[in-house]
């Protein structure tokens, strides 16, 4: 499908303007951002990542997909040195308009191409979006937004020195608040959808706009509070140093069993960030966990074996009212603590699952009065990719049709789901887009 670039850009700007016009002033004042774009490069939306194998002239699964396409800002995988090509396959063509990568400093460049088919690198069907962007600047959105309908993005890196990449961001016309989390009609094995590399436990962040949560307390202008959960590592929310009151409070849409938190902040940050799960159901006190912000916290094992994390705890305590964060924290024990020593910008901590409707943080800096800039904060609970998916709030349907928006993974002859034996064999027929359930592998052509 060939689309005029000027028309595509006009549609992108018109869509953004329409979304901005729909923002309720009172909601904006309360920090409820409704027009922040949804990151499309996520397995919970059906996106997948493959790497080009020059020896076999085919795209193959890569462990990078598990770290770069989950929702955890602290899980990383190193990009390889030299010229490498990574194929990001979206479940359907989208109007995309910006891109960035959250990565540690490295040396080299990144080029971006868009296309309507999964062609091999160098094919004429690829449209160049940006050429030779320095890696040191890739943590910010591209300075020149683009407008292009594409189903595939080709990320070509040329690195002389490598470091871990933690997350890939592709932005389009859809707002993050236009999505919702829903339970699958039946559990799936993500390996049958994305191949062998997934991190089901860190694929769906509870502290996200698409999960319909919000920042109820933070520092500075309330209109910027939700920057901490907006899928944009270049924006942030300042958290003041406090003693007995929360410096940051994130209100979920309901109670969850929270068990992991990941944070991205600024370079040189030094201090202690303590987490509390408020409004918890009566239970034995959870064992506190402490971690240092070092490399060990930035990698988790890629899941080749998946397991459900338990049932949703919607029957737990009711959701606390916005702003009800006046509990004296000096009388409570944190469920987890992150220590920043200035050597890195990100950290994560796992702790005993604790049920509550609000995640509260207290910041104690090494230098008194120094605020903490939270650029991204992800929290995870019992919503695994096996059992839950993300879907738009409204799916277009024909007159008189009824659908749940779900689809079963195609089965083989004996009724069991199975991953095709290899990538690049055959051209499977195109299927209609069903949110959260793409076909794996994507349509990869034979080598010429």
Steps between C-alpha positions, in 0.01 A plus 500: 500500500661823382411807701596856422736615776349847516153352545626263768668782690185712475296214642744460787488870589121508466466198725729650763307826490169319535629307800627821661161661449338210682702553818275614780655809669411371846660165422813671371525704820472180702782345301283264295664504157274356231697584187838341576567253216507126553831327438426253219824300536364265764430128505180567694373671183621219275827655378799275445874540440725293274865537399638459149736205456724595208642148468156349438343817354200468731358662813533289814370533858721703735526510877491878470125478438435395858679803648428766239129426457395435859375785723795502741741793473770304689517182289765531233681311226818616324479607138774332297789697351544546128212537257192321636143503374203456735151457360213635710177340379174668602180293497342744252601808303510808722553870442828548686664837559792467744755261643760467774704241687574503872861386514826540681760715330677332209686605187348476155189585303146377440296530179125442474298372205127436458322259271181316418671163463772316687759540227867422541737784597590715201178425311351787301166462682648654818443874553781678683368688804823611667862436408798458733356640821774507769433239768574748777193700394264206450360522855293797382224497240611587149518876464324486166171306530387306197168364376498158338258209484709188561465144618874444529788712626860410426746621763853495359772551760869553431679496835870504576438475874187336636296521814162372613180623340210496743195599302386597152230763448291552188234768523192549286161665500341286774488630857609268780171557683311363198602145599407268783621175653274199453520135593545263209215270406743218569865496615769488232866409490671821378765288329242393243441867419841667531745214484724378783586834662250673727482638853133441583530632857627843389286548190215696660576790732233582757630857529414607147246722330358206308431330836295810589705591803628849582753682713300636794789673679836633383695825495476803273221568251222240521465509121839326473445234767409227255831544319628224727264247339462635145725263299741783425847479661580859398237644737491476877325580827687657791462337841583709804690364798260410782505326838153406617295572186517352149702688243335299224172307494371301204135401515397181320155449352447214749695283742787288370759269653811709426835320499753694290590865441743647247616862486685725254646826628782746421873442497678565828195429716594406858256405770244249624161440341259301717175347377178430689185328373204675662145386560619140525274214599564374858788254488832420658755777442687459174872442515683814398744484209798721430703540184782718377483678169762297321525276194362199685162668529487583132476151355247226560501156351322473168206267545511195276250342735187691598264468793195688620567721800167443671149635481401864498428636847207721413317393815759658726469830679312783324687769311612790714373846417734726307729690732445270799873469565533659843604180679806548720770299320731509802271241660514264202755257361576540129438198279810587297792743493717614210838655573643732234876555531545730200648231275190427292164648408276196543424229752243235583396297802287190551312444826235287665165559320307763693139587416391860484344771285778759529878492465666760723865611497716695745822660378797560730790663310863487607505879468214650698227664296602349163190388307482177299407516133296187422511463124331159492351285774365153421332267746399140445267254665298197407409600143711270284504508121375141513160605634461869414522717190460861400219617273366835379195627684292478181553265208327583173242240408257454215124548551336213679824328594596389847856421598700478819811639327684175570633224283643158567858434401498284184530131588684224319354166397485350848323804644807641678653839436851487360773736385588450131831313467695790349471853375511571129327179389191567295266795485214451749174664400426842644244508778277771643640692795386382842649709784759308700498187283724540195622220279856378558715507299412804287489472123871474417590464130739243360855618438546619142 
